[in-house]
Amino acid sequence: MEAAVDENSRPGSRKPWLMRTGVALFAIGMVAVVAVFVLFAAGLEDLPVWLSAAAGVITPLGLALGLVALVREHRQR
């Protein structure tokens, strides 16, 4: 039975900086989305513009950077 482990990958290899940046931005954006939902559910109607902008811009930006990093990593192999 063959192992399902890539022989070229090292256990200590790090992801490219673009992937780490995309994941971090996506996580920050998701925290902003959750904050918007919680604040709206708590009855606040006038939410800060920067919070709504962060939820609407940072999340898709992080997703796009992550996808670009995946495509670049796949093409290098």
RABELKA-V757119 format. One record per helix or strand of 2 or more residues. SS is the DSSP state (H for helix, E for strand). FROM is the first residue (numbers start at 1). TO is the last residue. Records with the same first field share a line. If there is no record, write none. Layout:
# RABELKA-V757119
SS = FROM-TO ; FROM-TO
This chain:
# RABELKA-V757119
H = 17-41 ; 49-76
